[in-house]
Amino acid sequence: MTSSSKTGRTAAAFCPRPEDNRTDVASPEPIGDPDRLAALASYDVLDTPVEPAYEDIVRLARRLCETPVALISLLDEHRQWFKARIGFEPFETPISHSVCAHGMASDDLLIIPDLTKDLRTADNPLVVGDPFLRFYAGAPLVTPDGHTLGSLCVIDHALRPQGLSEEQKGDLRGLAGQVVALLEARRTVAERDALLAEARETEQRIRDDRRRFADMFCQAPSFMAMLRGPNHVFEFANPAYSALIGGRDVVGRSVAEALPDAAAQGYVEVLDRVYRTGEAHVAQGSLFSVQSIPGGPIVDRYVDFVFQPVRNTDGAVTGLFIDGSDVTERIRQIKRQVILADLGERLRKLHDISEVVRVATESLVGVIDCSRIGFGSVDPDNETVLMHPETCAPGIESIAGTHAFRTFGSFIDDLNRGEMVVIQDVRKDPRTAANADQFAQINIGAMLNLPVIERGRFVLVVFVHHDGPYRWTEDELWLLRQVGDRTQAAIAQIEAEVQQGVLNQELSHRLKNTLTMVQAIASQTLRGVSERDAVDAFNKRIHALSTAHDVLLQRSWSTAPIRAIAAAVLATFDRSDCIDIEGPDVTLGARSALYFSLLVHELGTNAVKYGSLSAMTGRVRFRWWLEGQTGHEDLVMSWTETGGPTVSEPPSARGFGSRLIRMGLLGTGGVETDYEPEGLVVRLRAPLSQVQRS
């Protein structure tokens, strides 16, 4: 999505190579190429209503690439129109506003980390003005004939110098392919409907078309079948349909008779309704549990299909035509991506290693084909595992309890090295063949074991069992490895946090010892000083710094909440119950937190000595708030004293405390002091982004 520059070069005058970041590469590809526009028109997709399949893709693209905006952009001659959009209000823009146009000649991703610095986009209205776009990544939508219709793009309002990860790039390319596949399916269905409409014109055309379609059906990758009469008797089923139902002989038999599993799932009722009403039934991603291999297990497949009525020359429905595609792998892949994204979110909130493994195991239930799945706690010294209560298929017994690894083979050696164990047949794998009878007693014919390593030791294992020999797909193994990687990363993060906590405690202990030593040295050095108030003030300022460090310790020395610092510092004063503190949750960077602790200490000290808190009726209201637009806010603070002695501006204020107050939150000013009759008012202002820097 971005535009032509004001230098006179058109949007199509650039063709960046995906392997570099050049901004001056020219492209001869014109937006108005007649062949390209004809290809776009052939899909008949412009200005069509919202469709869930396309919405799902942009939603997934946004989640996978972690951007607020994702679009499916189709480039017409004078505009770009969005088939699906999320995080972007307009449904179309002029072609002059399009960044996607810059990627027309590329067969790979167009990535612009900073739209404000790229010659093609720096003066684009959507970059220099609302909504202030800053980052763009787009995958071209290339048809099988080589025409680029537009792009699937993700956009951010913040700079992304790092661009996208390799995994995100691959995801974006894959989703772009799904968009093209959906467009191809749209055109295929339209063409098929046109053929069927023509076939209904005359009985002779029906017979001719059946002979012509029979050859096409046999070669088609999608599954197809023709049903006759109200009982839905198979007249024809192509090889793809036969493969879907396990090679069963269905021609000449009704659906209810030939496919009782389909009847049990309600598909015959749908066929009856289509035959009775004459209205086609379209389904996407419909679950179909079927025995794909004769004598094999029942497996779940996902299919896109159409039940289309077939009519005679009088318009009466005489049969039904079935056309569809097995989209199981596409659906599973989308589910896997969603599962991994959700798993990452859940793991980030956990702080217990066993809970991390439990959540990771739960994410695999129903996604990897198995009869038993769970996890166990390992005693690496004794080579035993305590199996926790697991998820089992019907008829499969639990194996919860303690087991010795060596009782079942030698694969623990692989697990100790941190290697995933994949055994497709326990009777044939050399690591388990000698112990096949023990596996048979607990319904294990194949298994996966994923080790979890903590501080170099094998301590937990995720296990997946199948009750017979089984070959898990590469996608399933990939998912298990991805879950394993995320689990190990979460465990490493927990271990790092524990180590950081120990380090923070040690640093805090040493810092307090240092500050105590400073106070002791000061007390000894300043013993002969007659101005004891100054010595006491020095000690109290050291104590204020110590209080701020205590708060910073709780946040790993990076940030500290304003409320926590203010409450801790002001609690040291005798009249602290007369100080009201209020404001939103805002954090300060480490440096600003130290300035702030001293500043609040000086304000409190002055109030007790000379201000409102020197009188029993006096009070202080300390509050803070944010002003300005999001991303450019100022932090504003107000210290207001009331109920104390009459206030007048002192003739001079040259002490350390007064100078510290005038320095403000950043040490550079931004302070207003009003000596109003009812009490002192101090206002401080500083850019939020600066006070939050560590």
C-alpha positions as CSV (number, residue, x, y, z in Angstrom):
1,M,0.0,0.0,0.0
2,T,1.9,3.3,-0.8
3,S,2.3,5.8,-3.6
4,S,4.1,7.5,-6.4
5,S,6.7,10.1,-5.3
6,K,6.5,13.8,-6.2
7,T,9.6,13.5,-8.3
8,G,7.5,12.4,-11.3
9,R,8.4,8.7,-11.2
10,T,5.3,6.5,-11.2
11,A,4.6,3.7,-8.7
12,A,5.6,1.1,-11.2
13,A,9.0,2.8,-11.8
14,F,10.6,0.8,-9.0
15,C,11.4,-2.9,-8.8
16,P,13.4,-3.7,-5.6
17,R,15.1,-7.0,-5.5
18,P,14.0,-8.9,-2.4
19,E,17.6,-9.7,-1.5
20,D,18.7,-6.1,-0.9
21,N,17.4,-2.8,0.4
22,R,18.0,-0.6,-2.7
23,T,15.6,2.2,-3.2
24,D,16.5,3.3,-6.7
25,V,15.8,0.2,-8.8
26,A,13.5,0.8,-11.8
27,S,10.8,-1.5,-13.0
28,P,9.2,-1.5,-16.4
29,E,6.0,-3.2,-15.2
30,P,2.9,-0.9,-15.9
31,I,-0.1,-1.0,-13.7
32,G,-2.4,-0.7,-16.8
33,D,-1.0,-3.6,-18.7
34,P,-4.1,-4.9,-20.7
35,D,-3.2,-8.6,-20.1
36,R,-2.8,-8.1,-16.4
37,L,-6.1,-6.2,-16.1
38,A,-7.8,-8.9,-18.2
39,A,-6.5,-11.5,-15.8
40,L,-7.8,-9.6,-12.8
41,A,-11.2,-9.1,-14.4
42,S,-11.4,-12.8,-15.1
43,Y,-11.7,-13.6,-11.4
44,D,-14.7,-11.3,-11.1
45,V,-13.7,-10.5,-7.5
46,L,-13.5,-6.6,-7.5
47,D,-16.3,-5.0,-5.4
48,T,-17.5,-8.3,-4.1
49,P,-18.9,-8.7,-0.5
50,V,-16.8,-9.8,2.5
51,E,-15.9,-13.5,2.6
52,P,-14.8,-15.3,5.7
53,A,-12.0,-17.2,4.0
54,Y,-10.2,-14.0,3.0
55,E,-10.8,-12.4,6.3
56,D,-9.3,-15.4,8.1
57,I,-6.1,-15.0,6.0
58,V,-5.6,-11.3,6.8
59,R,-6.3,-12.0,10.5
60,L,-3.7,-14.8,10.5
61,A,-1.2,-12.7,8.6
62,R,-1.5,-9.9,11.2
63,R,-1.1,-12.3,14.0
64,L,1.9,-14.2,12.5
65,C,3.7,-11.0,11.5
66,E,2.7,-9.1,14.7
67,T,1.5,-6.0,12.9
68,P,-1.7,-4.0,13.4
69,V,-2.7,-3.9,9.7
70,A,-3.1,-6.7,7.1
71,L,-4.6,-6.3,3.7
72,I,-5.4,-8.3,0.5
73,S,-4.9,-5.6,-2.1
74,L,-6.0,-6.0,-5.7
75,L,-4.6,-3.4,-8.2
76,D,-7.0,-2.1,-10.8
77,E,-6.0,0.6,-13.4
78,H,-6.8,3.6,-11.2
79,R,-7.3,2.2,-7.7
80,Q,-6.3,-0.4,-5.3
81,W,-9.3,-2.3,-3.8
82,F,-9.1,-4.5,-0.6
83,K,-10.8,-7.8,-0.8
84,A,-10.1,-8.2,3.0
85,R,-8.6,-5.7,5.5
86,I,-8.0,-5.5,9.2
87,G,-6.7,-2.5,11.0
88,F,-7.3,-0.2,8.0
89,E,-10.6,1.7,7.5
90,P,-10.8,2.6,3.7
91,F,-11.9,-0.2,1.4
92,E,-10.0,1.3,-1.5
93,T,-7.4,4.0,-2.3
94,P,-6.2,5.7,-5.4
95,I,-3.4,3.9,-7.2
96,S,-1.2,6.8,-6.4
97,H,-1.4,5.9,-2.7
98,S,-0.3,2.3,-3.3
99,V,2.9,0.7,-1.9
100,C,1.8,-2.6,-3.3
101,A,2.3,-1.2,-6.8
102,H,6.0,-1.0,-6.2
103,G,6.2,-4.7,-5.9
104,M,4.4,-5.5,-9.2
105,A,7.4,-6.8,-11.0
106,S,8.8,-8.8,-8.2
107,D,8.1,-12.5,-7.7
108,D,9.0,-12.3,-4.0
109,L,8.4,-10.2,-1.0
110,L,8.7,-6.4,-1.0
111,I,9.8,-5.2,2.5
112,I,10.3,-1.5,3.4
113,P,11.5,-1.2,7.0
114,D,11.1,2.6,7.0
115,L,8.5,4.1,4.6
116,T,9.7,7.7,5.5
117,K,13.2,7.0,4.2
118,D,12.4,5.1,1.0
119,L,12.4,7.3,-2.1
120,R,9.2,5.6,-3.4
121,T,7.1,6.2,-0.3
122,A,8.6,9.1,1.7
123,D,6.0,11.6,0.4
124,N,3.1,9.2,0.3
125,P,0.0,10.8,1.9
126,L,-0.6,7.8,4.1
127,V,3.0,8.0,5.3
128,V,3.3,11.8,5.9
129,G,-0.3,12.0,7.1
130,D,-2.9,10.0,8.9
131,P,-2.6,7.0,9.5
132,F,1.2,7.6,9.5
133,L,2.3,4.3,8.1
134,R,6.0,3.3,8.8
135,F,6.6,-0.3,7.9
136,Y,5.4,-2.4,4.9
137,A,5.9,-6.0,3.8
138,G,4.0,-7.5,0.9
139,A,3.9,-10.9,-0.8
140,P,2.8,-10.7,-4.5
141,L,-0.4,-12.5,-5.6
142,V,0.8,-14.2,-8.7
143,T,-1.6,-16.2,-10.9
144,P,-0.5,-19.5,-12.4
145,D,-0.2,-17.6,-15.7
146,G,2.3,-15.2,-14.2
147,H,0.1,-12.1,-13.7
148,T,0.5,-10.2,-10.5
149,L,-2.9,-9.2,-9.3
150,G,-1.8,-7.3,-6.1
151,S,-0.4,-8.4,-2.8
152,L,-1.0,-9.8,0.7
153,C,0.6,-7.1,2.8
154,V,1.2,-6.4,6.5
155,I,1.7,-2.8,7.8
156,D,2.9,-1.2,11.0
157,H,2.6,2.3,12.4
158,A,6.1,1.8,13.9
159,L,9.4,1.4,12.3
160,R,10.6,-2.2,11.9
161,P,14.4,-2.1,11.1
162,Q,14.5,-5.8,11.5
163,G,11.7,-6.4,9.0
164,L,10.3,-9.9,9.3
165,S,11.8,-13.1,10.5
166,E,12.5,-15.8,8.0
167,E,9.6,-17.8,9.5
168,Q,7.3,-14.8,9.1
169,K,8.4,-14.3,5.5
170,G,7.6,-17.9,4.8
171,D,4.2,-17.6,6.4
172,L,3.4,-14.5,4.4
173,R,4.4,-16.2,1.1
174,G,2.3,-19.3,2.1
175,L,-0.7,-17.2,2.9
176,A,-0.4,-15.3,-0.4
177,G,-0.5,-18.6,-2.1
178,Q,-3.7,-19.4,-0.3
179,V,-5.2,-16.2,-1.5
180,V,-4.4,-17.1,-5.1
181,A,-5.8,-20.6,-4.5
182,L,-9.1,-19.1,-3.3
183,L,-9.2,-16.8,-6.3
184,E,-8.6,-19.8,-8.6
185,A,-11.3,-21.8,-6.8
186,R,-13.7,-18.9,-7.3
187,R,-13.0,-18.9,-11.0
188,T,-13.1,-22.7,-11.2
189,V,-16.5,-22.8,-9.6
190,A,-17.9,-20.1,-11.8
191,E,-16.6,-21.9,-14.9
192,R,-18.1,-25.1,-13.7
193,D,-21.5,-23.5,-13.0
194,A,-21.5,-22.1,-16.5
195,L,-20.8,-25.5,-17.9
196,L,-23.6,-27.1,-15.9
197,A,-26.0,-24.3,-16.9
198,E,-25.3,-25.0,-20.5
199,A,-25.7,-28.7,-19.9
200,R,-29.3,-28.1,-18.6
201,E,-30.5,-26.5,-21.8
202,T,-31.3,-29.8,-23.5
203,E,-31.2,-33.5,-22.9
204,Q,-28.8,-34.0,-25.7
205,R,-26.4,-31.4,-24.3
206,I,-26.6,-33.3,-21.0
207,R,-25.5,-36.5,-22.6
208,D,-22.8,-34.8,-24.5
209,D,-21.5,-33.0,-21.5
210,R,-21.5,-36.1,-19.4
211,R,-19.2,-37.8,-21.9
212,R,-17.0,-34.8,-22.1
213,F,-16.9,-34.2,-18.3
214,A,-16.2,-37.9,-17.6
215,D,-12.7,-37.6,-19.0
216,M,-12.2,-34.3,-17.2
217,F,-13.4,-35.7,-13.9
218,C,-11.0,-38.6,-14.1
219,Q,-8.0,-36.3,-14.4
220,A,-9.3,-33.6,-12.0
221,P,-7.4,-33.2,-8.7
222,S,-10.6,-32.3,-6.9
223,F,-13.1,-35.1,-6.0
224,M,-16.2,-35.3,-8.1
225,A,-19.3,-37.6,-8.3
226,M,-22.7,-37.7,-10.0
227,L,-25.8,-38.9,-8.2
228,R,-29.1,-39.9,-9.7
229,G,-32.6,-39.7,-8.3
230,P,-34.0,-39.0,-4.9
231,N,-32.1,-42.0,-3.4
232,H,-28.8,-40.5,-4.6
233,V,-27.5,-43.5,-6.5
234,F,-23.9,-43.1,-7.8
235,E,-23.7,-42.8,-11.5
236,F,-20.0,-41.8,-11.5
237,A,-17.2,-41.1,-9.1
238,N,-13.8,-39.9,-10.2
239,P,-10.4,-41.4,-8.8
240,A,-10.0,-38.5,-6.4
241,Y,-13.4,-39.2,-4.8
242,S,-12.6,-42.9,-4.7
243,A,-9.3,-42.1,-2.9
244,L,-11.2,-40.0,-0.3
245,I,-13.5,-42.9,0.6
246,G,-10.9,-45.6,0.7
247,G,-11.4,-47.1,-2.8
248,R,-14.9,-48.4,-2.0
249,D,-17.0,-49.5,-5.0
250,V,-20.0,-47.1,-5.0
251,V,-21.3,-46.9,-8.6
252,G,-24.9,-48.3,-8.8
253,R,-25.4,-48.0,-5.0
254,S,-27.0,-45.3,-3.0
255,V,-25.0,-43.0,-0.7
256,A,-26.7,-44.4,2.4
257,E,-25.8,-48.0,1.3
258,A,-22.3,-47.4,0.0
259,L,-21.2,-44.8,2.6
260,P,-22.9,-45.5,6.0
261,D,-20.2,-43.4,7.7
262,A,-21.2,-40.3,5.6
263,A,-24.9,-41.1,6.3
264,A,-24.2,-41.2,10.1
265,Q,-22.6,-37.7,9.9
266,G,-25.8,-36.2,8.3
267,Y,-24.6,-35.9,4.7
268,V,-27.5,-37.8,3.3
269,E,-29.9,-35.3,5.0
270,V,-28.1,-32.5,3.2
271,L,-28.4,-34.3,-0.1
272,D,-32.1,-34.8,0.5
273,R,-32.6,-31.1,1.1
274,V,-30.7,-30.0,-2.0
275,Y,-32.7,-32.5,-4.1
276,R,-35.9,-31.3,-2.6
277,T,-35.3,-27.5,-2.8
278,G,-33.1,-27.3,-5.8
279,E,-30.8,-25.0,-3.9
280,A,-27.0,-25.8,-4.0
281,H,-25.2,-26.5,-0.7
282,V,-21.7,-25.1,-0.4
283,A,-19.4,-26.0,2.5
284,Q,-15.8,-25.0,3.4
285,G,-13.6,-26.9,5.8
286,S,-16.3,-29.4,6.6
287,L,-15.3,-32.3,8.9
288,F,-15.7,-35.8,7.3
289,S,-14.6,-38.8,9.4
290,V,-13.9,-41.6,7.0
291,Q,-12.1,-44.9,6.7
292,S,-9.6,-43.8,4.0
293,I,-7.7,-47.1,4.0
294,P,-9.8,-50.3,3.8
295,G,-9.6,-52.0,7.2
296,G,-7.7,-49.0,8.7
297,P,-8.7,-46.6,11.4
298,I,-11.3,-43.9,11.1
299,V,-9.5,-40.6,10.3
300,D,-10.8,-37.0,10.3
301,R,-10.6,-35.2,6.9
302,Y,-11.6,-31.6,6.1
303,V,-13.2,-30.9,2.8
304,D,-14.5,-28.0,0.7
305,F,-17.4,-29.1,-1.5
306,V,-20.5,-28.2,-3.4
307,F,-23.7,-30.3,-3.7
308,Q,-25.2,-28.9,-7.0
309,P,-28.6,-29.9,-8.3
310,V,-28.8,-31.3,-11.9
311,R,-32.0,-30.5,-13.8
312,N,-33.7,-31.8,-17.0
313,T,-34.9,-29.6,-19.8
314,D,-38.2,-28.9,-17.8
315,G,-36.2,-27.6,-14.9
316,A,-36.9,-30.5,-12.6
317,V,-34.1,-31.8,-10.3
318,T,-33.0,-35.3,-11.5
319,G,-29.8,-35.7,-9.6
320,L,-26.9,-34.1,-7.8
321,F,-23.3,-33.2,-8.7
322,I,-20.6,-33.3,-6.1
323,D,-17.4,-31.4,-6.4
324,G,-14.9,-30.7,-3.7
325,S,-11.3,-30.7,-2.5
326,D,-9.6,-32.3,0.4
327,V,-8.2,-29.3,2.4
328,T,-7.1,-31.3,5.5
329,E,-3.5,-30.2,5.3
330,R,-4.4,-26.5,4.8
331,I,-6.8,-26.5,7.7
332,R,-4.4,-28.4,9.9
333,Q,-1.6,-26.0,9.0
334,I,-3.7,-23.0,9.8
335,K,-4.7,-24.6,13.1
336,R,-1.0,-25.4,13.9
337,Q,0.0,-21.8,13.3
338,V,-2.9,-20.6,15.5
339,I,-1.9,-23.2,18.2
340,L,1.8,-22.0,18.1
341,A,0.8,-18.4,18.4
342,D,-1.6,-19.1,21.3
343,L,1.0,-21.3,23.0
344,G,3.6,-18.5,22.8
345,E,1.1,-16.2,24.5
346,R,0.3,-18.7,27.3
347,L,3.9,-19.7,27.9
348,R,5.0,-16.1,28.4
349,K,2.7,-15.8,31.4
350,L,4.0,-18.9,33.2
351,H,6.7,-19.1,35.8
352,D,6.7,-22.8,36.7
353,I,8.6,-25.3,34.6
354,S,6.1,-28.2,35.2
355,E,3.2,-25.9,34.3
356,V,5.0,-24.9,31.1
357,V,5.4,-28.5,30.0
358,R,1.7,-29.3,30.9
359,V,0.4,-26.3,28.8
360,A,2.7,-27.3,25.9
361,T,1.4,-30.9,26.0
362,E,-2.2,-29.7,26.1
363,S,-1.6,-27.7,22.9
364,L,-0.9,-30.9,21.0
365,V,-4.1,-32.7,22.0
366,G,-6.3,-33.2,19.0
367,V,-3.7,-31.9,16.6
368,I,-1.2,-34.8,16.4
369,D,-2.7,-38.2,15.6
370,C,-2.3,-40.5,18.6
371,S,-4.0,-42.8,21.1
372,R,-2.3,-41.4,24.2
373,I,-0.5,-38.1,24.9
374,G,1.0,-36.6,28.1
375,F,4.1,-35.8,30.0
376,G,6.3,-37.2,32.7
377,S,8.8,-36.1,35.4
378,V,12.2,-37.8,34.9
379,D,14.7,-38.9,37.5
380,P,17.8,-38.9,35.3
381,D,20.0,-40.6,38.0
382,N,17.7,-43.6,38.4
383,E,16.5,-43.5,34.7
384,T,12.9,-43.6,35.7
385,V,9.9,-41.4,34.7
386,L,6.7,-40.5,36.7
387,M,3.9,-40.4,34.1
388,H,1.3,-37.8,35.0
389,P,-2.4,-38.4,34.2
390,E,-2.6,-38.2,30.4
391,T,-5.2,-37.9,27.6
392,C,-6.2,-41.3,26.2
393,A,-8.4,-42.3,23.2
394,P,-11.4,-44.5,24.0
395,G,-10.4,-48.0,24.9
396,I,-6.8,-47.0,25.8
397,E,-5.8,-47.4,29.5
398,S,-3.8,-44.9,31.4
399,I,-0.2,-45.6,32.2
400,A,0.1,-43.0,34.9
401,G,2.8,-44.0,37.5
402,T,6.5,-44.6,37.7
403,H,8.3,-46.6,34.9
404,A,11.9,-47.5,34.3
405,F,13.2,-46.4,30.9
406,R,15.5,-49.5,30.4
407,T,12.5,-51.8,30.8
408,F,11.3,-50.5,27.4
409,G,14.5,-50.3,25.4
410,S,17.6,-48.1,25.0
411,F,16.1,-44.9,23.6
412,I,16.8,-43.0,26.9
413,D,20.4,-42.6,25.6
414,D,19.0,-40.4,22.8
415,L,16.8,-38.5,25.2
416,N,19.7,-37.8,27.5
417,R,21.4,-36.1,24.6
418,G,18.4,-33.9,24.1
419,E,17.3,-35.7,20.9
420,M,13.6,-36.2,20.0
421,V,12.8,-40.0,19.7
422,V,10.6,-41.1,16.8
423,I,9.8,-44.8,16.7
424,Q,7.2,-45.7,14.0
425,D,7.1,-49.4,14.9
426,V,8.3,-50.7,18.2
427,R,8.7,-54.2,16.9
428,K,11.1,-53.1,14.1
429,D,13.1,-50.3,15.7
430,P,16.4,-51.7,17.1
431,R,16.0,-49.5,20.2
432,T,12.7,-51.2,21.2
433,A,12.4,-54.5,19.2
434,A,13.6,-56.7,22.1
435,N,11.0,-55.1,24.4
436,A,8.0,-55.2,22.0
437,D,5.9,-57.4,24.2
438,Q,6.1,-54.9,27.1
439,F,4.9,-52.2,24.8
440,A,2.1,-54.3,23.5
441,Q,0.8,-54.8,27.1
442,I,0.3,-51.0,27.4
443,N,-1.1,-50.5,23.8
444,I,2.0,-48.9,22.3
445,G,2.8,-49.7,18.7
446,A,4.6,-46.4,17.8
447,M,5.7,-43.5,19.9
448,L,7.3,-40.0,20.0
449,N,9.3,-38.7,22.9
450,L,10.3,-35.1,23.2
451,P,12.9,-34.5,26.0
452,V,12.9,-31.3,28.1
453,I,16.4,-30.2,29.3
454,E,16.8,-28.1,32.4
455,R,20.3,-26.9,33.2
456,G,21.8,-29.6,31.1
457,R,19.8,-32.4,32.6
458,F,17.0,-34.5,31.1
459,V,14.1,-33.7,33.6
460,L,10.8,-33.9,31.7
461,V,9.5,-35.7,28.7
462,V,6.5,-35.2,26.4
463,F,5.2,-38.5,25.0
464,V,2.9,-39.3,22.1
465,H,1.7,-43.0,21.6
466,H,-0.1,-44.8,18.9
467,D,-1.7,-48.2,19.6
468,G,-0.3,-49.7,16.3
469,P,2.6,-49.0,13.9
470,Y,2.2,-45.5,12.6
471,R,4.1,-43.0,10.5
472,W,3.6,-39.4,11.7
473,T,3.7,-36.8,8.9
474,E,6.5,-34.3,8.5
475,D,4.0,-31.6,9.4
476,E,3.2,-33.3,12.7
477,L,6.9,-33.8,13.5
478,W,7.5,-30.2,12.6
479,L,4.8,-29.0,15.0
480,L,6.2,-31.2,17.8
481,R,9.6,-29.7,17.3
482,Q,8.1,-26.2,17.2
483,V,6.3,-26.9,20.5
484,G,9.5,-28.3,21.9
485,D,11.5,-25.2,20.9
486,R,9.0,-22.9,22.4
487,T,8.9,-25.0,25.6
488,Q,12.7,-25.0,25.9
489,A,12.7,-21.2,25.3
490,A,10.1,-20.7,28.0
491,I,12.1,-22.8,30.4
492,A,15.3,-20.9,29.6
493,Q,13.4,-17.7,30.3
494,I,12.2,-18.9,33.7
495,E,15.7,-20.1,34.6
496,A,17.1,-16.7,33.5
497,E,14.6,-14.9,35.6
498,V,15.5,-17.0,38.6
499,Q,19.2,-16.3,38.1
500,Q,18.4,-12.6,37.5
501,G,16.5,-12.5,40.8
502,V,19.4,-14.0,42.7
503,L,21.7,-11.4,41.0
504,N,19.4,-8.5,41.9
505,Q,19.2,-9.6,45.5
506,E,23.0,-9.7,45.6
507,L,23.3,-6.3,43.9
508,S,20.7,-4.8,46.3
509,H,22.6,-6.3,49.3
510,R,25.9,-4.8,48.1
511,L,24.4,-1.5,47.3
512,K,22.8,-1.2,50.7
513,N,26.1,-2.0,52.3
514,T,27.8,0.6,50.2
515,L,25.2,3.3,51.1
516,T,25.4,2.3,54.8
517,M,29.2,2.7,54.5
518,V,28.8,6.1,52.9
519,Q,26.5,7.2,55.7
520,A,28.9,5.9,58.3
521,I,31.9,7.6,56.7
522,A,29.8,10.8,56.4
523,S,28.9,10.6,60.1
524,Q,32.5,10.2,61.2
525,T,33.8,12.8,58.7
526,L,31.1,15.4,59.6
527,R,31.2,14.7,63.4
528,G,32.7,18.1,64.1
529,V,30.3,20.0,61.8
530,S,28.1,22.3,63.9
531,E,25.3,22.4,61.4
532,R,23.7,19.1,62.3
533,D,20.6,19.8,60.2
534,A,22.8,19.6,57.1
535,V,24.3,16.3,58.2
536,D,20.8,14.9,58.9
537,A,19.6,16.1,55.5
538,F,22.5,14.4,53.8
539,N,21.7,11.1,55.6
540,K,18.0,11.3,54.7
541,R,18.9,11.9,51.0
542,I,21.0,8.8,51.0
543,H,18.1,7.0,52.5
544,A,15.8,8.3,49.8
545,L,18.2,6.9,47.1
546,S,18.2,3.6,48.9
547,T,14.4,3.5,48.9
548,A,14.3,4.1,45.1
549,H,16.8,1.3,44.6
550,D,14.6,-1.0,46.5
551,V,11.7,-0.3,44.2
552,L,14.0,-0.6,41.1
553,L,15.1,-4.0,42.4
554,Q,11.5,-5.3,42.1
555,R,11.5,-4.4,38.4
556,S,15.0,-5.9,37.5
557,W,16.7,-2.4,37.8
558,S,15.0,-1.2,34.6
559,T,11.9,0.7,35.6
560,A,9.9,1.7,38.7
561,P,6.3,2.8,39.2
562,I,5.8,6.4,40.2
563,R,3.3,5.4,42.9
564,A,5.6,2.9,44.5
565,I,8.6,5.4,44.8
566,A,6.4,8.2,46.0
567,A,4.7,6.1,48.6
568,A,8.0,4.6,49.9
569,V,9.8,7.9,50.2
570,L,6.9,9.9,51.7
571,A,6.2,7.1,54.2
572,T,9.3,8.1,56.1
573,F,7.8,11.4,57.1
574,D,5.8,11.7,60.4
575,R,2.9,13.4,58.6
576,S,2.7,10.9,55.7
577,D,-1.0,10.3,56.5
578,C,-1.7,13.9,55.4
579,I,-0.3,13.3,51.9
580,D,-2.7,12.2,49.2
581,I,-1.2,10.4,46.3
582,E,-3.1,9.8,43.0
583,G,-2.4,9.2,39.3
584,P,-2.4,6.6,36.6
585,D,0.0,3.6,36.4
586,V,3.2,5.2,35.0
587,T,6.8,3.9,35.2
588,L,10.1,5.8,35.3
589,G,13.4,4.7,33.9
590,A,16.1,3.9,36.4
591,R,17.9,7.3,36.1
592,S,14.6,9.3,36.4
593,A,13.5,7.1,39.3
594,L,16.6,8.2,41.3
595,Y,16.0,11.9,40.4
596,F,12.4,11.6,41.3
597,S,13.1,10.0,44.8
598,L,15.4,12.8,45.8
599,L,13.0,15.4,44.4
600,V,10.0,14.0,46.3
601,H,12.1,13.8,49.5
602,E,13.1,17.5,49.2
603,L,9.4,18.5,48.7
604,G,8.3,16.4,51.7
605,T,11.2,17.8,53.8
606,N,10.3,21.4,53.0
607,A,6.6,20.8,53.6
608,V,7.4,19.4,57.1
609,K,9.8,22.2,58.0
610,Y,8.2,25.3,56.5
611,G,5.1,24.3,54.5
612,S,1.7,22.9,55.1
613,L,2.8,19.9,57.1
614,S,4.4,22.1,59.7
615,A,0.8,22.8,60.9
616,M,-1.6,20.2,62.2
617,T,-4.3,21.3,59.7
618,G,-2.1,21.2,56.7
619,R,-2.3,18.6,53.8
620,V,-0.5,17.8,50.6
621,R,-2.0,16.6,47.4
622,F,0.6,14.9,45.0
623,R,-0.8,13.8,41.7
624,W,0.4,13.2,38.1
625,W,-1.2,12.7,34.7
626,L,-0.4,12.5,31.0
627,E,-1.0,15.2,28.4
628,G,-0.7,15.1,24.6
629,Q,-1.3,12.6,21.8
630,T,-0.4,9.0,22.1
631,G,3.3,8.5,21.5
632,H,4.1,12.1,22.2
633,E,2.7,12.5,25.8
634,D,4.2,14.7,28.5
635,L,4.3,13.5,32.1
636,V,2.9,16.3,34.3
637,M,3.2,16.3,38.2
638,S,1.6,18.6,40.7
639,W,2.6,19.1,44.4
640,T,-0.1,21.2,46.1
641,E,0.1,22.3,49.8
642,T,-3.0,23.6,51.7
643,G,-3.9,24.4,55.3
644,G,-0.5,25.5,56.4
645,P,1.0,28.8,57.4
646,T,0.7,31.8,55.0
647,V,3.2,31.3,52.2
648,S,5.3,34.0,50.5
649,E,8.2,33.6,48.1
650,P,11.5,33.5,50.0
651,P,14.1,36.2,49.1
652,S,16.5,33.5,47.9
653,A,16.5,29.8,47.5
654,R,20.0,28.6,46.8
655,G,20.2,25.4,48.9
656,F,20.8,22.0,47.4
657,G,17.2,21.0,47.9
658,S,15.9,24.1,46.1
659,R,18.3,23.6,43.2
660,L,17.3,19.9,43.0
661,I,13.6,20.9,42.7
662,R,14.4,23.4,40.0
663,M,16.3,20.7,38.0
664,G,13.0,18.7,37.6
665,L,12.6,15.1,36.5
666,L,15.4,15.1,33.9
667,G,17.8,17.5,35.5
668,T,17.1,20.1,32.8
669,G,14.2,22.2,34.3
670,G,10.6,22.0,33.3
671,V,9.4,23.2,36.7
672,E,6.9,26.0,37.7
673,T,6.8,27.1,41.4
674,D,3.9,29.3,42.7
675,Y,3.9,30.6,46.2
676,E,0.2,31.1,46.5
677,P,-1.2,32.4,49.8
678,E,-3.0,29.1,50.7
679,G,0.1,27.0,50.0
680,L,3.1,26.1,47.7
681,V,2.3,24.7,44.3
682,V,5.0,23.0,42.3
683,R,4.4,21.7,38.7
684,L,6.8,19.5,36.8
685,R,6.6,18.6,33.2
686,A,8.8,16.3,31.0
687,P,8.4,14.2,27.9
688,L,7.2,10.7,28.9
689,S,9.5,8.9,26.5
690,Q,12.5,10.6,28.1
691,V,11.7,9.9,31.7
692,Q,11.0,6.2,30.9
693,R,14.4,5.6,29.4
694,S,16.6,3.4,31.6
